Each structure stands twice: as structure tokens, then as C-alpha cells.
Amino acid sequence: MVHPQVMSRRVTAQLGLAALGLAVVLVIALTTDWSRTSEATAPESTAPATSAAPTAKARPTKAQRQAARRSAAVQKLLDGHGCWMGQAPDGVAPTHAVVTLPGSEPALVAADVGFGIWLEGDPGVLHGFCP
């Protein structure tokens, strides 16, 4: 027969080992990045996933939407009035300009306004000249 004190030491040792093993498993579980590991070990498939949710696109900010709207307005004005950027076409004199003045939307204005922005540093953005 086993002495009760010896039995108590064995049980204590077994419980200690079990607690140590549980602690190791817990530490590994808490420090492992399971999302990366599961992707790396997942089998590759060439078939499209039917149950996968579509990825959400980031919604543009208000400033980005305004910039896109202004850019489209500038392009529409440039295309609609035969405007150019850079060197003027041969035999054509600028009489209008597409500009964006501070606090305003892009607009077709007299060429003098465009020259003021370009040559004199007046506030605004010169987008192009028009005949």
C-alpha cells in the first residue's frame, strides 16, 4: 500500500505538470496570429469562392468628391470650348481662359483673368486658354 503522503506528492506533481502544460498552450494561443496562420495553411483553390462577401471599397471623403467634381467640370469646359494647355495652336489667339478662382467653381472667363493668374501671380488656378 502507498503511503498517503507519497500519494499526495504524486497528485501535486501531476497537477503541477498539467497546469504548466495548460499555461504553455494558453501562451501559444494568445501570441499566435491565427488569421495569418490559417491563410498560410489553407489549401489553394483556383475556383472562385461563392460564399465570400464582396470586398468593401473605401468611400471617398467629401474633399475627394469635391476635387473629382471640380476636375470633371474643368475637363468639360476645356473640351467644350476647344481650349488648350501649354503652347497655343498656330494662328490662334486666346480670348478666354478656364480658371478656378478662390472660393469659386471652375469657369470660363476673359483671357485677361488667366494672364493675371499666370503672369502676375493673381490668386486662382489657370487650367487653360481658349479661342
Contacts in CASP RR format, 6 or more apart in sequence:
PFRMAT RR
TARGET T0000
AUTHOR 0000-0000-0000
METHOD contacts of the structure
MODEL  1
MVHPQVMSRRVTAQLGLAALGLAVVLVIALTTDWSRTSEATAPESTAPAT
SAAPTAKARPTKAQRQAARRSAAVQKLLDGHGCWMGQAPDGVAPTHAVVT
LPGSEPALVAADVGFGIWLEGDPGVLHGFCP
60 68 0 8 1.000
70 100 0 8 1.000
70 105 0 8 1.000
70 106 0 8 1.000
73 105 0 8 1.000
73 106 0 8 1.000
74 98 0 8 1.000
74 100 0 8 1.000
74 106 0 8 1.000
74 127 0 8 1.000
77 83 0 8 1.000
77 98 0 8 1.000
77 106 0 8 1.000
77 107 0 8 1.000
77 108 0 8 1.000
77 127 0 8 1.000
78 85 0 8 1.000
78 98 0 8 1.000
78 127 0 8 1.000
78 128 0 8 1.000
78 130 0 8 1.000
81 96 0 8 1.000
81 98 0 8 1.000
81 108 0 8 1.000
81 130 0 8 1.000
81 131 0 8 1.000
82 130 0 8 1.000
82 131 0 8 1.000
83 96 0 8 1.000
83 97 0 8 1.000
83 98 0 8 1.000
83 127 0 8 1.000
83 128 0 8 1.000
83 129 0 8 1.000
83 130 0 8 1.000
84 128 0 8 1.000
84 129 0 8 1.000
84 130 0 8 1.000
85 127 0 8 1.000
85 128 0 8 1.000
85 129 0 8 1.000
86 128 0 8 1.000
88 94 0 8 1.000
88 129 0 8 1.000
92 131 0 8 1.000
93 131 0 8 1.000
94 111 0 8 1.000
94 129 0 8 1.000
94 130 0 8 1.000
94 131 0 8 1.000
95 110 0 8 1.000
95 111 0 8 1.000
95 130 0 8 1.000
95 131 0 8 1.000
96 108 0 8 1.000
96 109 0 8 1.000
96 110 0 8 1.000
96 111 0 8 1.000
96 129 0 8 1.000
96 130 0 8 1.000
96 131 0 8 1.000
97 108 0 8 1.000
97 109 0 8 1.000
97 110 0 8 1.000
97 111 0 8 1.000
97 113 0 8 1.000
97 114 0 8 1.000
97 115 0 8 1.000
97 117 0 8 1.000
97 126 0 8 1.000
97 127 0 8 1.000
97 128 0 8 1.000
97 129 0 8 1.000
97 130 0 8 1.000
98 106 0 8 1.000
98 107 0 8 1.000
98 108 0 8 1.000
98 109 0 8 1.000
98 126 0 8 1.000
98 127 0 8 1.000
98 128 0 8 1.000
98 129 0 8 1.000
98 130 0 8 1.000
99 106 0 8 1.000
99 107 0 8 1.000
99 109 0 8 1.000
99 113 0 8 1.000
99 114 0 8 1.000
99 117 0 8 1.000
99 124 0 8 1.000
99 125 0 8 1.000
99 126 0 8 1.000
99 127 0 8 1.000
99 128 0 8 1.000
100 106 0 8 1.000
100 107 0 8 1.000
100 124 0 8 1.000
100 125 0 8 1.000
100 127 0 8 1.000
101 107 0 8 1.000
101 113 0 8 1.000
101 123 0 8 1.000
101 124 0 8 1.000
102 123 0 8 1.000
102 124 0 8 1.000
106 127 0 8 1.000
108 130 0 8 1.000
111 129 0 8 1.000
111 130 0 8 1.000
113 122 0 8 1.000
114 122 0 8 1.000
114 126 0 8 1.000
114 128 0 8 1.000
114 129 0 8 1.000
116 122 0 8 1.000
117 123 0 8 1.000
117 124 0 8 1.000
117 125 0 8 1.000
117 126 0 8 1.000
118 126 0 8 1.000
END
